[in-house]
Each structure stands twice: as structure tokens, then as C-alpha cells.
Amino acid sequence: MKAAIILVLSTLAAASAHAAAPADLRAGEKLVKTHCISCHASSFGGDGSGIYTREYRKVRSFNGLKAQVTSCNTMLNLKWFDDDEQQVVQYLNQNYYHF
């Protein structure tokens, strides 16, 4: 019984880790619009969102999304803090990936 309760609580904790507050989503959206869209639009046309929805996209999991955001932050020398990366991850997940 105790093990079952621990399992349920850990599952709920993991699920809530993907939830984001509206303020986080707005902050993530602002970061994406400021730092990501121009590059994505030049590569994929339109408003740049095609990079997230293309059939052959690289990101296939929530952890993969986190890794990709960290990679972009590093490669582009954006100097985002961990909180900034998390806000971008939450925004992209909420609006495009739905993991």
C-alpha cells in the first residue's frame, strides 16, 4: 500500500513538472519572439513556427525539447539563465509540442 502511494505521488509530481504558470508562458513567448523567430523564419519561412511542426522535426520528447533549447542557448550565446530556458521550454511545449 505504501509503495502504491509513493508511486502515485511521484507520478503526479512528474506530471506537474510540465505545467507552467501563465506568467512563465508569457515570459517564454517573449524570449522566443525576441531571440528565436528571426532565425527560424529565415530557415523555414513564414513566421518560423514550421520548425516546431515539421514532420521530420528533431524534438520528439520533453527531455529532447529541453536539450534543444539548451543547445540553442549555448550555440547562439544567448546567456539565458536556467529559468529563461525553462520558460521557453514551457511555452514551446504548451503551444507546439504537447508532451
Helices and strands as residue ranges (DSSP letters): H 2-16, H 22-35, H 37-44, H 50-53, H 62-75, H 82-92, I 93-97
